[in-house]
Amino acid sequence: MIEVGQHGAFSVNCVGVERRPFPLSFSVREAEGVWQVTAGAAQARELVDLLVAVADDAVVVLSLETNSYLDEHWHPLRPGLIAADLGVPCTVHPLGSWAAGTYELAEELLVMDRDHLPRFLDGSWSAYELALVDVPAGMSAEQLDELALVVGTAGIDEPILSRWEDSRFWFSGHDDCYVLLEARDRALPVAVLARLMALLAGSALAELTGVPSVRVPEPESWLPEQLIATAPHWIGALGEVTGDLVTIKLAALPARWRLAVAFPQRADLMATLDVHSGAWRIAPAQCAERGAVPLGS
């Protein structure tokens, strides 16, 4: 079970001038032994436990932009000052001015114990650009400089983990909504897709009931596994939402979803959460509408 509040990524983000509800989007591919995921919508704090579960001993905050912490000149505070205000123990590693303006890098890195990451991303503030990577404990200053060089010189769509063997995941969150993720273990993309489905369902139930938050079960791993085995690119939009059930209309796409891509007019599959039993089911859209037996349980 996870807790989903009224201010999660699905609740606060929308599409177009009509402010349509933001869809679930998920794309995955495997390259050079690394699983690359592009997904939405999720805030870093909504995925932090999944990252901690697979992380090595420490996590490096590579970049950070926020409007939640500003100085008297309305400039964002340095990451180290934000961590200090939150009471999160960490080591600050300065990179210097060469890193300014470099994609996915800040002028200083934060290195913290992985178990402190949930405290850092505690939901009391919002990061609209955030990049994280896990590392072994005891990284030297020279190794951190090398890591920064790898990240700063990586090509577009080039897996970071294919150039940096000491990490198990790399995470980049944009606008507190879009997620770019790399993982060595396929289980992490599977868990992220399951989490997105629960977040979407939970946001709908929170809006329906008007309560600050609701607790929602995540689909068992067979459901996202089945989706990934069927197609690499998916979009999902809310269907029927009542106090008894939440439906998500899922459509396979030829490529990953972008904002300029119109929502599909048809659904391939229908995922349904039974609110009372907590069970998730999935069936072909036409069969689900007719009440046919679902594909799994």
C-alpha positions as CSV (number, residue, x, y, z in Angstrom):
1,M,0.0,0.0,0.0
2,I,1.2,3.5,-0.8
3,E,-0.2,6.9,0.4
4,V,-1.3,9.2,-2.4
5,G,-2.1,12.8,-1.6
6,Q,-4.0,15.6,-3.5
7,H,-0.7,17.3,-4.5
8,G,1.0,14.5,-6.3
9,A,2.3,14.7,-9.8
10,F,-0.9,13.4,-11.4
11,S,-3.0,15.9,-9.4
12,V,-1.0,19.1,-10.1
13,N,0.0,18.5,-13.7
14,C,-2.3,18.9,-16.7
15,V,-2.2,19.0,-20.5
16,G,-3.1,21.8,-22.9
17,V,-5.3,24.9,-22.5
18,E,-8.2,22.5,-21.7
19,R,-6.2,21.3,-18.7
20,R,-6.9,17.7,-19.3
21,P,-5.7,15.2,-16.6
22,F,-2.1,14.3,-17.2
23,P,-1.8,10.7,-18.6
24,L,0.3,7.9,-17.3
25,S,3.1,7.4,-19.8
26,F,5.8,4.7,-19.8
27,S,8.5,3.6,-22.2
28,V,11.3,1.2,-21.7
29,R,14.2,-0.2,-23.7
30,E,17.3,-2.3,-22.9
31,A,20.6,-1.2,-24.2
32,E,24.1,-2.4,-23.3
33,G,22.7,-4.2,-20.2
34,V,21.0,-1.1,-18.9
35,W,17.2,-0.6,-18.8
36,Q,16.2,3.0,-19.8
37,V,12.8,4.3,-18.8
38,T,11.0,7.5,-19.8
39,A,7.8,7.9,-17.7
40,G,5.3,10.4,-16.2
41,A,3.9,11.6,-14.0
42,A,5.8,11.2,-10.8
43,Q,7.6,13.4,-8.3
44,A,10.9,12.2,-7.0
45,R,9.4,11.7,-3.5
46,E,6.8,9.4,-5.0
47,L,9.5,7.0,-6.2
48,V,12.2,7.5,-3.5
49,D,11.6,4.2,-1.7
50,L,12.0,2.3,-5.0
51,L,15.3,4.0,-5.6
52,V,16.6,3.4,-2.0
53,A,15.6,-0.3,-2.3
54,V,18.1,-0.9,-5.2
55,A,20.8,1.7,-4.3
56,D,24.3,1.1,-3.2
57,D,25.5,2.6,0.1
58,A,25.3,6.3,-0.9
59,V,23.4,8.6,-3.2
60,V,24.9,11.6,-5.1
61,V,22.7,14.6,-5.8
62,L,24.1,15.7,-9.2
63,S,21.8,18.6,-10.0
64,L,19.0,20.5,-8.3
65,E,16.8,23.4,-9.2
66,T,14.0,24.6,-7.0
67,N,11.8,27.6,-6.3
68,S,11.2,26.4,-2.8
69,Y,14.5,27.7,-1.4
70,L,15.4,31.2,-2.5
71,D,17.9,33.7,-1.1
72,E,17.2,37.5,-0.6
73,H,17.9,38.0,-4.3
74,W,15.4,35.4,-5.4
75,H,18.2,33.0,-6.5
76,P,18.0,29.3,-5.6
77,L,20.0,28.3,-2.6
78,R,22.9,25.9,-3.1
79,P,22.1,22.2,-2.6
80,G,24.3,22.0,0.5
81,L,22.3,24.8,2.2
82,I,19.0,23.1,1.4
83,A,20.3,19.9,2.9
84,A,21.4,21.7,6.0
85,D,18.0,23.4,6.4
86,L,16.4,20.0,6.2
87,G,18.8,18.5,8.7
88,V,20.1,15.9,6.3
89,P,23.7,14.8,6.9
90,C,25.8,14.9,3.7
91,T,29.1,15.8,2.2
92,V,29.4,18.7,-0.2
93,H,31.8,18.3,-3.1
94,P,32.4,21.5,-5.1
95,L,32.8,21.2,-8.9
96,G,33.3,24.9,-9.6
97,S,32.0,27.2,-12.3
98,W,32.8,24.8,-15.1
99,A,29.7,22.8,-14.1
100,A,27.3,25.8,-14.3
101,G,24.9,25.3,-17.1
102,T,26.0,21.8,-17.7
103,Y,23.1,19.4,-18.2
104,E,22.3,17.3,-15.1
105,L,25.1,18.9,-13.0
106,A,25.2,21.6,-10.4
107,E,28.2,23.5,-9.2
108,E,28.3,21.3,-6.1
109,L,27.4,17.7,-5.5
110,L,25.8,16.3,-2.4
111,V,26.8,12.8,-1.2
112,M,24.5,11.2,1.5
113,D,23.8,7.9,2.9
114,R,21.0,6.2,0.9
115,D,18.8,6.0,3.9
116,H,18.8,9.8,4.2
117,L,17.4,10.3,0.7
118,P,13.7,10.0,1.9
119,R,14.4,12.7,4.5
120,F,15.9,14.9,1.8
121,L,12.9,14.4,-0.5
122,D,10.4,14.7,2.3
123,G,7.6,16.5,0.4
124,S,8.0,19.8,2.2
125,W,9.6,21.4,-0.9
126,S,9.7,20.8,-4.7
127,A,12.6,20.2,-7.1
128,Y,11.8,20.9,-10.7
129,E,15.2,19.6,-11.9
130,L,16.8,16.8,-9.9
131,A,19.4,14.2,-10.9
132,L,20.5,11.4,-8.6
133,V,22.9,8.4,-8.9
134,D,23.9,5.8,-6.3
135,V,27.5,5.1,-5.5
136,P,29.6,2.9,-3.2
137,A,30.5,4.4,0.2
138,G,33.8,6.2,0.5
139,M,34.0,7.8,-2.9
140,S,37.1,10.0,-3.2
141,A,37.1,13.5,-4.5
142,E,38.8,12.3,-7.6
143,Q,36.2,9.7,-8.2
144,L,33.4,12.2,-7.8
145,D,35.1,14.5,-10.3
146,E,35.3,11.5,-12.7
147,L,31.6,10.9,-12.2
148,A,30.8,14.5,-12.9
149,L,32.8,14.3,-16.1
150,V,31.0,11.2,-17.2
151,V,27.6,12.8,-16.7
152,G,28.6,16.1,-18.2
153,T,30.0,14.6,-21.4
154,A,27.3,11.9,-22.0
155,G,25.6,12.1,-25.4
156,I,21.8,12.5,-25.8
157,D,20.1,9.1,-25.1
158,E,23.5,7.6,-24.2
159,P,23.1,5.5,-21.0
160,I,25.0,7.0,-18.1
161,L,25.3,3.5,-16.5
162,S,27.0,2.1,-19.6
163,R,29.9,4.6,-19.0
164,W,29.8,4.4,-15.2
165,E,29.9,0.8,-13.8
166,D,29.8,1.7,-10.1
167,S,26.1,2.6,-10.0
168,R,22.9,0.6,-10.0
169,F,20.5,3.4,-10.9
170,W,20.5,6.9,-12.4
171,F,17.4,9.1,-12.0
172,S,16.5,12.5,-13.5
173,G,13.2,14.2,-12.7
174,H,12.1,17.2,-14.7
175,D,9.4,19.7,-13.8
176,D,8.5,17.5,-10.8
177,C,6.7,15.3,-13.3
178,Y,8.8,13.7,-16.1
179,V,11.0,10.8,-15.1
180,L,14.2,9.5,-16.9
181,L,15.5,6.4,-15.2
182,E,18.3,3.9,-15.8
183,A,18.6,0.7,-14.0
184,R,20.8,-2.5,-14.2
185,D,17.9,-4.6,-12.8
186,R,14.7,-5.0,-14.8
187,A,12.8,-5.2,-11.5
188,L,13.1,-1.4,-11.0
189,P,11.3,-0.4,-14.3
190,V,8.6,-3.0,-13.4
191,A,8.2,-1.5,-10.0
192,V,8.0,2.1,-11.4
193,L,5.2,1.1,-13.8
194,A,3.3,-0.5,-10.9
195,R,3.8,2.7,-8.8
196,L,2.6,4.9,-11.6
197,M,-0.7,3.0,-11.9
198,A,-1.2,3.2,-8.2
199,L,-0.4,6.9,-8.2
200,L,-2.9,7.6,-11.0
201,A,-5.7,5.6,-9.3
202,G,-4.9,7.2,-5.9
203,S,-5.0,10.7,-7.3
204,A,-8.5,10.0,-8.8
205,L,-9.8,8.6,-5.5
206,A,-8.4,11.5,-3.5
207,E,-10.1,14.0,-5.8
208,L,-13.4,12.0,-5.8
209,T,-13.5,11.8,-2.0
210,G,-12.0,15.2,-1.2
211,V,-9.7,13.8,1.5
212,P,-6.1,14.9,1.8
213,S,-4.7,11.4,1.0
214,V,-5.8,7.8,0.3
215,R,-4.0,4.5,0.7
216,V,-3.9,2.5,-2.5
217,P,-2.5,-1.0,-3.2
218,E,0.0,-1.4,-6.0
219,P,-0.5,-4.0,-8.8
220,E,1.4,-7.2,-8.3
221,S,4.5,-7.5,-10.5
222,W,2.7,-9.8,-13.0
223,L,0.6,-6.9,-14.3
224,P,3.4,-4.4,-15.2
225,E,5.5,-7.4,-16.4
226,Q,2.7,-8.4,-18.8
227,L,2.5,-4.8,-20.1
228,I,6.2,-4.6,-20.7
229,A,6.2,-7.9,-22.4
230,T,3.3,-6.8,-24.7
231,A,4.7,-3.5,-25.8
232,P,7.5,-1.0,-24.8
233,H,5.5,2.2,-25.0
234,W,2.2,2.8,-23.1
235,I,-0.1,5.7,-22.4
236,G,-2.9,5.4,-19.8
237,A,-5.9,7.7,-19.0
238,L,-8.5,7.5,-16.3
239,G,-11.7,5.8,-17.3
240,E,-14.6,5.2,-14.8
241,V,-13.9,6.3,-11.3
242,T,-16.3,5.5,-8.4
243,G,-16.0,4.7,-4.8
244,D,-15.9,1.0,-5.7
245,L,-13.5,0.9,-8.7
246,V,-11.0,2.9,-10.7
247,T,-10.3,2.0,-14.4
248,I,-7.3,3.0,-16.4
249,K,-7.5,2.8,-20.2
250,L,-4.2,1.7,-21.6
251,A,-3.0,2.1,-25.2
252,A,0.2,0.9,-26.8
253,L,2.1,3.5,-28.8
254,P,4.6,3.1,-31.6
255,A,7.0,5.4,-29.7
256,R,7.2,7.1,-26.4
257,W,4.5,9.6,-25.6
258,R,5.3,13.4,-25.8
259,L,3.1,16.4,-25.0
260,A,2.5,17.1,-28.7
261,V,1.1,13.6,-29.3
262,A,-2.7,13.4,-29.1
263,F,-4.3,11.0,-26.7
264,P,-5.3,7.7,-28.5
265,Q,-9.0,7.4,-29.3
266,R,-9.0,3.8,-28.4
267,A,-7.7,1.6,-25.6
268,D,-6.1,-1.7,-26.0
269,L,-6.3,-2.8,-22.4
270,M,-8.3,-1.8,-19.3
271,A,-6.7,-2.1,-15.9
272,T,-9.2,-2.0,-13.0
273,L,-8.6,-1.5,-9.3
274,D,-11.3,-2.9,-7.0
275,V,-11.2,-0.4,-4.2
276,H,-12.7,-2.6,-1.5
277,S,-10.7,-5.8,-2.2
278,G,-7.5,-4.0,-3.3
279,A,-7.3,-6.3,-6.3
280,W,-6.0,-5.2,-9.7
281,R,-7.1,-6.9,-12.9
282,I,-6.4,-6.3,-16.6
283,A,-8.3,-7.3,-19.7
284,P,-8.6,-6.4,-23.4
285,A,-10.7,-3.2,-23.5
286,Q,-13.6,-4.7,-25.4
287,C,-13.7,-7.7,-23.2
288,A,-13.6,-5.6,-20.0
289,E,-16.5,-3.5,-21.2
290,R,-18.5,-6.7,-21.7
291,G,-17.6,-8.1,-18.3
292,A,-15.4,-10.9,-19.7
293,V,-12.9,-12.8,-17.6
294,P,-9.7,-10.7,-17.1
295,L,-6.3,-11.8,-18.3
296,G,-4.8,-12.3,-14.9
297,S,-5.3,-11.8,-11.2
